[in-house]
């Protein structure tokens, strides 16, 4: 019994110790545990004491006393005491558990508060505009979004559009990011990458898995981090490019190598390792197997520069055979790189080609057709003697292997090529043969009159062959023939005469529109190949007589050796009168021509009628001139004479009004006589019956006589006449009356328009051949638009003249001057007066004219 209690105590202590060990976190929990421990020890102490007392009593009473308690009682009492102890222990344990639960609840509440504070703090950090987090809770859950990215990055602000990476990221970045997120959510593979947006912005993306959730963080980088990210992207691109180029170079058949600054091999391709009999490129690099000999390497190292790569052909041994390679080697700050191209077979082919070209050159050099061959660099490789003769170029220039472009410029400079509107475009078109697939043919019309057919053929290996075929004579013949045919056709088609040509079989070969119009037939009825019988039937409605088309048909279809020609006249039912002619042509052809004479006959009649009318008008005019000369001038002379007689004092005195009337009658009669004389003079000139009476007259006497006759008119208008002439001017051979009439008309015209009190100047001068007279006044002048009509007859201009006339004075002056074989000229400006000048040929000239007549 004591043992069981001891065990219970130890168990309680151990449990209390565990509880104490588990709840040392708080002070209140420790105090409660101490109180429970003391109560448990007191209960167990009482039970032990009772057990001890029971043992003592049993010892003192002896066997008799022991018999007082049976084993059943002892067992029952022990069970009761154990049950009470167990109940007490359960109560104590429940009390302790309740305290623990309260402590745990308090701790959980405190932790929850701390967690909420941490979450708020983290949310504040996440809400930064430079980052955004996407969270997936499970493989099928919807994503949660935290934070935002700057607008300038191009990232969508809406959650439903953010995961559409292809819309706002570069295609490569979008594909890479989608694969990384898929691996993160399915296989929990974390990642760190950098992506580019469509706006060239750099974003850092981190993918992590925590607590069964997938987190993807998008961070907008600052300047330094963005620069580092760009460098990282550029580094990845460069690494990718280097890998790609190395793979490409590793796949080609030409040996390629790269050396470091010390000249050691750093990388070679499989073709290089195969050329140096290495198993792999690493073996060739490790053992330093060289593709080229020491001399070649030293030559390359000595000649290559960063600005001038090495490019030459080198002979080396590969697989025991001497092989020629074309070496290209470049050098840079980090080392050098080179490539070798096997040109052995090309060299053999080139030698064979040279032999073939020499054979062809000997053949082409004997051709009469100019030939020029250019290589792939467009340089002259071959030319024959005909080419030299065609272009007349120096052999030294041709032997210098000029470029095709240079050759064309040289020929153009020597004016031997066509001159198109755009020389550059023409030359580019000519030189495009080097890129053409087919042969190009063109015609060149040279300034020297030559025509060349230029045939240019591109070579498969590069270069071109130019063949110049001289078509000058052929083109000239074709041009003449075509021109002749065209001229003949155009001439026949535009002739007013009807023309039809028939062959020896009686079928029509050609006809013009005039032929069809005269006979009233259509082009279909007169098309080439129609027999003359059909033409005859078509022309029957216009003319149906035996001497017409039937006779034409007999002439065209007869078998006589000599073909006669025929001419005649036909009168059609329509009233047309046609002159026809049948003319034999070469090649047994015959031409029919029909000329419409109807209009000519009508014109002839009209001309005859007009000629008769003109003749009658001329007779009437002559009769008029004669009647006026005798019938009109005589009464006027009588009137003037009687008027002058009435003015004389011997007849009787007149009162003032009668004297005024007599003055008007005298003035009007004189004016009328002047007009009649002018009209008669002009009519005589127009009729061609006026004859000049040439005689030698003194110019001084002529000027004095004119001054005396115009004196009254000048005095009446209070004007002064100034005559300017060199002394001893001599004489002139002319008609005195007409010459005096010319000067008087000019002076009268000047007095009519010059202002009162002004001076009129008459100037006379001469030169070796002519005599010049000019009359100047200070009148109102003549407008420029009226100068062209000033010599017209009956042209009376309202210029402020004192007397109005019939407008014949200047016309008579011009007519009389022209009769003297001279000329008249007028100069005038409004407000500056007028000057009329006349040129009269001198005596020597006039005698020469008279002798010639």
C-alpha positions, 0 to 999 in steps of 0.5 A, a space after each residue: 500500500 505504501 509502495 503504490 502511494 509512493 509511485 503515485 507521488 512520483 508520477 504526480 511529481 513527474 507530471 507536475 514537473 512536466 507541467 512546470 517545465 511546460 508552463 515556466 513561461 508565465 509567473 501566474 502559471 508557476 504560482 498555481 502549480 506550487 499550490 497544487 503541488 503542496 495540496 497533493 503532498 498533504 493528501 498523500 501524507 495523510 494516507 501514509 500516516 493512516 497506513 503506518 498507524 494501522 501497522 503499529 496497532 497490528 503489531 501491538 495487539 498481536 495475532 489476536 488483534 490482527 484477526 480483527 481486520 480481515 483481508 477483504 476489509 483491507 482490500 476494500 479500504 485500500 480500493 476506497 482510499 485509491 479511488 479517493 486519491 485518483 479522484 483527487 488527482 483527476 480534479 487537480 489535473 483538470 484544474 491544471 489543464 484549465 489553467 494551461 488552456 487559459 494561458 495558451 488562449 492568452 498567448 494565442 490572442 497576443 500572437 494573433 495581435 502581433 501577427 495582425 500588426 506584422 501583416 499590416 506592416 507587410 501590406 504597407 511595404 507591399 503596397 509600394 508602387 514599385 512592386 506587385 505580388 501574385 499569390 496562388 494557393 494551390 494548383 487550381 485556386 485563383 490568383 491574389 494580387 498585392 501592390 502595383 507597378 508604375 504606369 510607365 512600365 506599361 504593366 496593366 493596372 487591372 488584375 484580370 489583364 496583368 497575367 496576359 504577359 504577351 500583351 505588355 511584355 516582349 515575346 521572348 520575355 513573356 514566353 520565358 516567364 510563363 514557363 517559369 511560373 508553370 514550373 513554380 506552380 507544378 514542381 515548386 521550382 523557384 526562379 529569378 529572372 529579368 524581363 523587358 516590357 514593350 516600353 523597354 522597361 526592365 522588371 525583376 521577377 522572383 518566384 518562390 514557394 512558401 507554406 504550400 503557396 506560390 509567390 511571384 514578385 514583380 519589381 520595378 528596378 531603380 536606375 542602378 538595378 535597371 542598369 545591372 539588369 540590362 547588362 545581364 540581358 545584354 550578357 545573355 544575348 551576347 552569350 546566346 549569339 556567341 553560342 549560335 555563331 560557334 555552333 554555326 562555325 562548328 557546322 561548316 567545312 572550313 577550318 576556323 580558329 580563335 587565338 588569345 593575346 599570346 597567340 595560343 589557340 583558344 577555340 577551333 571548330 571540328 573542321 580545324 581539328 579534322 584538318 590537324 588530325 585531332 580527335 576533337 577540338 579540345 585535343 587540338 587546343 590542348 596539344 596546340 596543333 597548328 593548321 598553318 606553318 610557322 612562316 605563314 603564322 609569322 607572316 600573318 602576325 606581322 601584316 595583320 592590323 585591326 584596320 587591315 585584316 589579312 587576306 591571302 592564299 597559303 599552301 599547307 599540307 592537310 591529310 598528306 596532300 598539298 592544299 591551297 587555302 584562302 586565309 582570312 585573319 582578323 585581329 582585335 584587342 582580345 586576340 585574333 580569329 581566322 578562317 581557311 577556305 579550300 580553293 585548290 579545286 577552284 585554282 585548278 578550274 581557274 587554270 582550265 578556264 584561262 586555257 579555255 579563254 585563251 582559245 576563245 580569245 584567239 577565235 573572237 579576235 578574228 571576228 568582225 563583230 566587236 566583243 568585250 568580256 568583263 570579269 566579276 569585278 566588272 573590269 575589262 578582261 578581253 577585247 578583240 580588234 573589232 572592238 578597238 576599231 569600233 570605239 577608237 580607244 587607246 590600247 594603253 587604256 584598254 590594257 589597263 583593264 578599266 572598269 565597265 563604268 569607267 569605260 562608259 564614262 570615257 566613251 561618253 566624254 568622247 561623245 561616242 555614246 547616246 545622250 539620254 535624258 537621264 545619263 545616270 539611270 541609263 547607265 545603271 540600266 545598262 550595267 544591271 546586266 551583271 545582276 540579270 538572269 537573262 540576256 539583255 538586248 538594246 539598241 544604241 543610236 550613236 551620235 555619229 549616226 551608227 546604230 548598234 544592237 548591244 547584246 549583254 550576257 551575264 556569266 554564271 561565275 560573275 562578269 558579262 560578255 558584251 557583243 556590239 552588232 553594227 546595224 547601221 546599214 540595215 536600220 538605214 534601209 529599214 528606216 528608208 523602206 518604212 518611211 517610204 511606206 508610211 509616207 506613201 500611205 499617209 500621202 495616199 490617204 490624205 490626197 484629195 484625188 481618189 487612188 486605187 491600186 490593183 494587182 495583176 490578178 485584178 484584185 485591189 491592193 489599196 485604196 484611199 478614203 477619197 476614192 471611196 468617197 467619190 464612188 460612194 462605197 464603203 471600206 468593206 467593199 473596197 478592202 484589199 483582195 476584192 476583185 475589180 468586178 465587185 468594185 464595178 458592181 458597187 460603183 454601178 449606182 454612181 456611173 453605168 456606162 460602157 466606157 467606165 468601169 468595164 473598160 477599166 476591168 478590161 485594161 487590168 485583166 488583159 494579157 497583153 505584153 504592153 499595158 497602155 495608160 488611159 486618161 479621160 473624164 467621167 460625169 457621175 449621176 450625182 453631178 460630179 465631174 471626175 478626171 481619171 487616169 490609168 497608170 501602169 506600175 511595176 510588178 504588173 500593178 495598175 493604179 487608177 486615179 480620180 480627180 474631182 474637177 467639179 469644184 475647179 470648174 465652179 472656181 474657174 467660173 467664179 474667177 471669171 465672173 470676179 475678173 469681169 466684175 473687177 474689169 468693169 469696176 476698173 472701167 467705172 473708176 477710170 470713167 469716174 476719174 475722167 468725169 471728175 477731172 473735167 466735170 467737177 474741177 472746172 466748176 470749182 475753178 469757176 467758183 473760186 475765180 468768181 469769188 476772187 473777182 467779187 473781192 476786187 474793188 473794181 466790181 463794187 463794194 461789199 458790206 461786211 456780211 457779204 464780205 464774210 460770206 464771200 470769204 466763207 465761199 472762197 475758203 470752202 471752195 478751196 478746201 473742196 478743190 483740195 479734197 477733190 485733187 487729193 481724191 483724184 491723186 489717190 485714184 490715179 495712184 491706185 489705178 497705176 496711171 500716175 507718172 512722175 515727171 523727174 527733173 533736177 531741182 534746187 533744194 534751196 529754191 524748193 524750200 523757199 517756194 514752199 515757205 512762200 506758199 505756206 506763209 498765209 496759213 502761218 500768218 493766219 495762225 500766228 505761227 513761225 516757220 523755221 527752216 534748217 538746212 546746210 548751206 549748199 545742200 545742192 539739188 535733187 532729181 524728183 517730181 517738183 510738183 509731187 515733192 512740193 505737194 509732200 512738204 505742203 501737206 506736212 506743213 499744213 498738217 503741222 499748222 492745223 495741230 500746233 498751238 498759236 504762237 509756236 514755231 514749226 521746224 522744217 529740216 532738210 539734210 542729205 547723205 551720200 544716197 538720200 535726202 531727208 525732209 522732216 517737219 516738227 511741231 509742238 502740238 498735242 502729239 499722237 497716242 501710241 495706239 493711233 500711230 499704226 493707223 495714222 496713214 490710213 485714208 479718211 482717218 480723221 482723228 479728234 486731236 484738237 485740230 483747228 480745221 477738220 479735213 477728209 483725212 487724206 493728207 498723210 495718205 497722199 504723203 505716203 503714196 507720193 513718197 513711195 512713188 519716189 521709192 522712199 519711205 515716211 516715218 512718224 514719231 510722236 508722244 502725247 504732249 511732246 509734239 510730232 515729227 514726220 520724216 521723209 526719205 527721198 532717194 538722191 539723184 544718183 539713185 534715181 538715175 540708176 532706177 530710171 536706167 534699170 527701167 
